[in-house]
Amino acid sequence: MKTIVSNTSPLRYLTCIGEQDLLPQLFGNIFIPKAVYQELTHKNAPDSVHKYFQSLPTWIEVCEVEISNNDKSSLFHLDIGEIEAIILAKEKFVING
């Protein structure tokens, strides 16, 4: 099974419709950056999402991501969770580049 990186949207909306276990069934483990975890557990997140991700599922691994100035300038139009997810995917899966 493949391991993937996710931003907030797939996790949030699948949880809202009660299908949060679809992603691990399809992909196995999922990496998320810390900013995504913070968005999922924020007090303003939908109640079902906030509650579900308070006890982190075993199929999710939260990762620290460092954002460089170059990343900030090239991805400035995205929110922090999306920026960190892109950087994390590059760190985990892009070889030599």
Secondary structure per residue as TSV (DSSP state, phi and psi in degrees):
chain	resnum	aa	ss	phi	psi
A	1	M	-	360.0	145.3
A	2	K	-	-81.0	152.5
A	3	T	-	-106.9	138.3
A	4	I	E	-128.2	169.8
A	5	V	E	-111.0	139.1
A	6	S	-	-126.8	149.7
A	7	N	-	-94.7	-168.9
A	8	T	H	-70.9	-41.8
A	9	S	H	-54.2	-52.6
A	10	P	H	-59.7	-41.7
A	11	L	H	-67.6	-43.3
A	12	R	H	-63.6	-51.4
A	13	Y	H	-75.4	-33.2
A	14	L	H	-66.3	-36.6
A	15	T	H	-67.3	-40.1
A	16	C	H	-59.9	-31.8
A	17	I	T	-100.2	9.8
A	18	G	T	78.1	19.0
A	19	E	-	-115.5	31.9
A	20	Q	T	-62.5	-21.0
A	21	D	T	-88.7	2.6
A	22	L	H	-65.9	-44.2
A	23	L	H	-62.3	-47.2
A	24	P	H	-66.4	-26.6
A	25	Q	H	-68.0	-35.5
A	26	L	H	-84.5	-36.0
A	27	F	H	-122.8	-13.3
A	28	G	S	86.2	-125.2
A	29	N	-	-80.4	150.0
A	30	I	E	-130.0	127.4
A	31	F	E	-90.9	136.4
A	32	I	E	-132.6	144.4
A	33	P	E	-75.3	162.0
A	34	K	H	-57.0	-37.6
A	35	A	H	-61.9	-36.0
A	36	V	H	-67.7	-44.1
A	37	Y	H	-59.0	-42.4
A	38	Q	H	-63.7	-37.5
A	39	E	H	-66.8	-39.7
A	40	L	H	-68.7	-29.8
A	41	T	T	-105.5	7.7
A	42	H	S	-65.4	147.8
A	43	K	T	-61.2	-22.5
A	44	N	T	-92.4	-0.9
A	45	A	S	-68.3	154.0
A	46	P	-	-52.2	143.4
A	47	D	H	-53.6	-43.2
A	48	S	H	-64.1	-36.2
A	49	V	H	-70.9	-49.6
A	50	H	H	-55.6	-47.8
A	51	K	H	-65.7	-44.5
A	52	Y	H	-61.8	-42.7
A	53	F	H	-89.3	-3.2
A	54	Q	H	-61.3	-41.4
A	55	S	S	-101.0	96.7
A	56	L	-	-58.3	125.3
A	57	P	-	-61.2	149.7
A	58	T	T	-66.0	-19.1
A	59	W	T	-85.9	0.9
A	60	I	E	-114.0	133.6
A	61	E	E	-118.8	122.3
A	62	V	E	-86.4	131.8
A	63	C	E	-123.1	142.2
A	64	E	-	-77.9	139.9
A	65	V	-	-131.6	135.5
A	66	E	-	-102.7	130.4
A	67	I	-	-101.9	123.1
A	68	S	-	-85.1	165.0
A	69	N	H	-61.5	-35.3
A	70	N	H	-63.9	-42.2
A	71	D	H	-63.2	-42.3
A	72	K	H	-60.4	-42.8
A	73	S	H	-74.0	-34.9
A	74	S	H	-83.4	-19.3
A	75	L	S	-118.5	19.8
A	76	F	T	-58.0	-24.8
A	77	H	T	-80.6	-5.0
A	78	L	S	-100.2	162.0
A	79	D	-	-83.4	169.9
A	80	I	H	-61.3	-37.6
A	81	G	H	-65.0	-40.2
A	82	E	H	-67.8	-42.4
A	83	I	H	-59.6	-49.7
A	84	E	H	-64.0	-36.1
A	85	A	H	-64.8	-41.0
A	86	I	H	-64.8	-45.6
A	87	I	H	-63.4	-42.7
A	88	L	H	-62.4	-42.2
A	89	A	H	-61.9	-41.8
A	90	K	H	-62.8	-41.8
A	91	E	H	-64.1	-41.6
A	92	K	H	-80.6	-32.8
A	93	F	H	-124.4	-16.2
A	94	V	-	-91.6	124.4
A	95	I	S	-100.4	131.0
A	96	N	-	55.9	48.6
A	97	G	-	166.8	360.0
